[in-house]
Amino acid sequence: MFSMENNRSSDDQKIYVTRPFLPPLEEFMPFLRQIWDSKSLTNFGPFHRQLEERLCEYLGVEYISLLNNGTNALIVALKALDVSGEVITTPYSFAATTHALAWCNIKPVFVDIDPCTLNLDPSKLEEVITPQTSAILPVHCYGNPCDVDSIQAIADAFNLKVIYDAAHAFGVKCHCGSLLNHGDLSVLSFHATKVFNTFEGGAIISRDSKTKERIDLLTNFGFDHEDNVVASGTNAKLNEFQAALGLLQLDYIDQVLSRRAEIDARYREAIHEIAGLTCISKRHQEVANYSYFPILVEDDYPLSRNDLCLRLKNDGIIARKYFFPLISQYPVYRDLPSASDSRLTVSAEAASRVLCLPIYPELTSSDQARVIRLLCY
Ligand SMILES: *Cc1c(COP(=O)(O)O)cnc(C)c1O
C-alpha cells in the first residue's frame, strides 16, 4: 500500500498546518495521456462527467455541479437562487464566505456563533431578520455540522433560502446521511489545502435537476444550448485536468481520512492531559473528515494563544490562527452595522483563543510528537 508517511528532506524541517495530498504521479500519467490524445480539455468533458457521478455516489448526494473553485461556487449558488438584499452569515469563517455576498451586491448581516460548535447560533437569527432578508449562509466550520434542523425551521418560518458553505465538510455524515443534503444548496471547495483537492476546484450540491441545470448554465456563460444565452453567467468551469485528478484522489480518500483520524485521536488523547487547552468536541457526526485540528487556549494555560503560536513557530511548526481576525473585523466589513464586536462576543472570544494544529496525511508520528511536546508544560 502507498505509504502516507513520506520522508521530508533535511532542508525542509518545517511542519505546516496542512500539506496537500497528491497520489503517486505515475498513476496520473494515463489520465494525462487520455486528455492529450482526445484533446478534450474542458467544457464538461468525460472526466468532468465521471467525477460528478463518482462524487454523487461517494458523498451520498443526488445532484452535483463541479466548478473551478469554492468562491465561484458560492457566487454561482447565490445567483442560481436569485438571492439579493440581505443575507445572514457568520463572521467566524474564511473571508470568501462574505466576499461571495459582496460580489453579488448582497449586504452581509453577521450573527454570533454557538460557543460549543463555533457555528452560526440559530437562536440569534430571528432578531436580525428584516423584510430585505432573503437567505442564510452558514458555515460547517472545521467540518462540524451546523444545527441544521433549527436553521431550517427558521428559514421555513420566514421563507428564506439556506446555502451552506460546506468548504470544510467534504464527506461528513450526520444522523440522516450526508450533511451536504441540508439546506437548498451546499458548496464545497477542492482547494489544495482541503481534505479532497483538485489543485483548485469547487462544487455545488443541489436538491433537484432543474436547479443543477441552472447552476451548470450559470457556470458556462449562461448558455442553455449552442446559440442561446438565457442568463448573465460567468466562466467557472472545472477543466479536465482537475477532474481527472479528482477521480484519482477519490481512490485515496479512505486512506487519507483514516490517517487523519489517527492524528486527530492522538491529539485528543494528549491534549486531554494538558490543563488550559481544549479541543472542539465532535458532535452530530456519524462520519467526520478531520479536516482541521483547532484547539482553544484558555486563561489557565501558561502562555497566551499568540505566545503559544510563536513558541511553535520558533521550532519550525507553523500553526495557524483560523479564524483570526473575524471577517467582520476586516477593514472592508468592519463598518457594517452588524460587524461591531459587542454583538459578536462569542466569535471574538473564539478568534482570540483558537489555534489550528498541523493535520495532514503525511504528518509523521514523530513530527506530531514534536508538536505535542511543545504544547506540554
Ligand atoms: C476554502 C474556503 C472557501 C473558498 O474556497 P476556494 O476553493 O479556495 O475558493 C470558502 N469558504 C471556506 C469556509 C473555506 O475554507
The ligand as a Gaussian input file, in Angstrom:
#p B3LYP/6-31G(d) Opt

LIG

0 1
 C      -11.501000      27.398000       1.346000
 C      -12.758000      28.075000       1.725000
 C      -13.546000      28.774000       0.796000
 C      -13.078000      29.114000      -0.585000
 O      -12.778000      28.067000      -1.382000
 P      -11.764000      28.260000      -2.614000
 O      -11.896000      26.962000      -3.334000
 O      -10.393000      28.458000      -2.038000
 O      -12.219000      29.407000      -3.424000
 C      -14.780000      29.262000       1.206000
 N      -15.203000      29.110000       2.465000
 C      -14.458000      28.478000       3.397000
 C      -15.015000      28.331000       4.772000
 C      -13.208000      27.956000       3.067000
 O      -12.465000      27.375000       4.000000

